[in-house]
Amino acid sequence: MHKDVGEIVEAFQRAASLSDVEAVCRWQCGALGFDRFIFAMRVPTQFADAQLLMINGYPDGWVEHYFAQGYAPHDPVMIHCAKHVVPVAWHALRAKGSGLAGQVMGEAGEHGLRDGVTAPVHSPQGEMGVLSFAVGRSPAESKDIVTQAAAHVQLLSAYVHETVRRVAGLSQLKAQSPLSGREEDCLRWAADGKTTWEIAQILHLSERTVNFHLNNAVQKLDARNRQHAVAKAALQGLVQPWPF
């Protein structure tokens, strides 16, 4: 583990812009022995076309090529990150890669991204972040660098994610839910498939009052109907399953 964790945390706390966060990531990239880095955060604005925030320290052209070819659904690193909360070493996935998965990793290697480690972050607000550090050296040397840095990269990923949320203004937006407590209650039960009558019985309200709260939620979320409001509230982390 890196001995200057306190100094790193302070650097993130001082960061006031994405450029500041990039500078800290670049510092840590070199300190850990890596050549390149990237942080990407998917902000759940929509299901079909979410917002993407990115700090790109990868070789020129690789990210553009990656998205133009539609590689994300076939990238074994991203597949891992969607399902896990622990970091993954690329060499552990490369041996299993075949077809498009192997092609993604092979082309990444051609761009100097031969090995690396990626740490996922799944936030309660619905965002998914990934922090990757990459190296282009010999397999033996790269594997040693990745293995030693994995735990530290996981720690960094949490601070990068929280700092990006703060400097991008996402923390303030999420803290100010437009929904009232009763609107959240009604949406939560609607998300479980309950009818207006059932929600009224559970919450000891009249059906008219339940409809009033649900209609208000639809308007506040700029949704088209109750189902759309439920989806948007869940996507944005405005309603969460109980108990915590």
N, C-alpha and C positions, 0 to 999 in steps of 0.2 A: 504494500500500500504506500502511496506517495506520502512523504513526510510533511508536506506543506499544505495539508487539507484546509487548515484555517485560513491560510493566505488565499487559497482558491475560492473559498466560500465568500470571503470579503470582496474579492474581485467581482464575483457575480452580484453581490449586494450593491456594489458601486455602479454596475452597468446601467446606463440610461438609454441605450439604443441597441439595435441589432448589430451595429458595427462594433460596439463594446463587447457584446457577447461573442462575436466572431473573433475578436482579438484574444479573448480568454481561451477559446477553443484552439486557436492557432498556437498559442503558448503551450497548452497542454499536449497538443499533437506532437510538437517537437520534443517536449520534455519526456514523453513516453516512448519516443523512438519511432513514431509513425511519420509518414510522408504526406498524407492527405486526410481530410475529414469532411463530414457533412452532417448537418442536422436538418431534419424535415419534420414538420408537424401538420397533421391533417386536422383542420378545424371543422367540426360537423355543422356546417351551415345548411347543407342539403345532402340527401342520400346519393343523388346521381352526379353531383358536381360540387364536392366539398372544397373549401378554401385550403390552399397549401401555403404554409410559411416555410421558408428555407434559408439556411445559411450554408452556402455552397463553397466548399474548399476542395472540390474534386477537379480533375483535369478538364480543361476547356472542351466543351462539346459532348462530354459523356452523359450528363444529365439530360440534355436535349435529345440525344440519340436514344437514351433509355426510355423516355416517355413517348417519343415518336414511334418507336417499335412496339410499344405496348407491353413492355417487359415486366411491369410491376406484378401482375397476377401470376407470373411464372418464376419470379425471383425467389429462390429458396430462402434467402435471408428475410425477405418481407413476409413470406409465408410463416416462417418461424415467429417473427415479431407479432404477427396478428394473433398467435395462439399462446404465446408465452410471455413471462415477465422477467426472465433472466437473459443475460447476454449470450450471443452465439458467436463462436469462432468460425470464420468462413471455411477454413481447411476441413472442419468437421462435416461441412455440407458438400464441399466440392467433390469428395469421393462418391457421394450418392447422386450427384447431378447427372441427368441424362436428358436428351431431347432439348426443349427450349430452356429448361433449367440449366443444363450444362452449357448451352449457348450463351446465356446471360453471364454466367461466371467466367466463361472463356473470353468473351469480349471485354469484360471488366478487366481481366488480366492483361489484355492487349493494351489497355489504357493506363497500365501501371498500377492497377488495383488488384494485385495478385493474392493478397491475403489481408485479413482484417478482423475486426470484432465490431459487432453491432449490439447496442442495448436498446430494448424497447421501453417506452413509457406509456402506460394507459391511465389517463387521468379521470377522476370522477365526473368531470365536465364533458366527457365524451371525446376529448381529443386523443389522438394517438401520435406519439413522437418516436423518432428513431435517431440515435446518435451513432455514427459509424466513424471509426478510424481505420485507415488503410495503409498498407505498406507494399512496396514493390521489390523487395529484396529476395534473396535465395529462400527456398522453402524452409530450410532448417532455421535460418536466422529469423525469418518472418514468424514462424510458429512460436519461437521462444519469446519474441516481443509481444505477440498476441496473448499468449498464455499468462505472462506476467502482468499484463495490463487489464485483463478482463474485469476484475472486481472493481478497479478504479474507474473504468469506463462506465460501469453501472452506476456508481456514485455520481459521476459527472453528469450522466444523462438526466438524473432527477433535477439537478441544479440548473442545467441548461434549459430544460423544459419549463420549469417554474419561472426562470428569468425571462424567457421569450414571452411567456404568457403575460408577465407584468409589463415589459416594455412595449408590447404590442397592444396593450389595453384590454386584454381578454379577461384579466382578473376582475376588473371593475365591472365589465359587462355582465359576467356570470354572477357576480354578487348581487346585482340588482334585478332579481327575477320580476317580471311583469305580473306574475300570477299571485293571487291571494291564496291564503292557506286552504280555503274551501274549494277554490278552483283546482288547486293541486290535488286535493283529496278526490274530487270528482273525476279528474283525468286519470288518476292512478287506478281507480276502480274500473273506469271505462277501458283502460289498457288491459285489464284482466278479463274483459269480455262481458262485464256486467251491464244489464239494461238500466234504463233510467229508473224504472220501478225498483230494481234490486239495489241500486245505489241509494235511492231514497230510504229504503228500509235499513240499510247498513248504517247510514249517517244520520238517521232519524230526522229526515227532512221531507218536505213534500216533493212530488215529482216536478212541480212547477219551479221550485227553488233549485233543484238539481239542473233542470234545463237552463235556468237563468245563469248559473255558474258556468256550465259547459259552453253556452253561447258567448259569454264574456271571454272565456279562454280562447275560443275560436277567433274572436275579433282581436284580442291582444296579441295572439301569435301570428296574425295575418294568415290564417289557415282557411281552407275552403269548406271544411266540414269537421265534424267531431273526430273522425278517423285521422284526418290530416293533422289536427291539433294534437292528438295523442302521439303521433309519429314525431312531430316537431319537438314536442316537450321532452320526449324520451331521447331524441337525437341530441338535444342541447343540454341534457342533464338536469332539466328543470323538475322532473319527477323521478324519484328513485324508489327502488323496491324497499319495503320495510324488512327487518327492523333498522338496518343501518346502511 
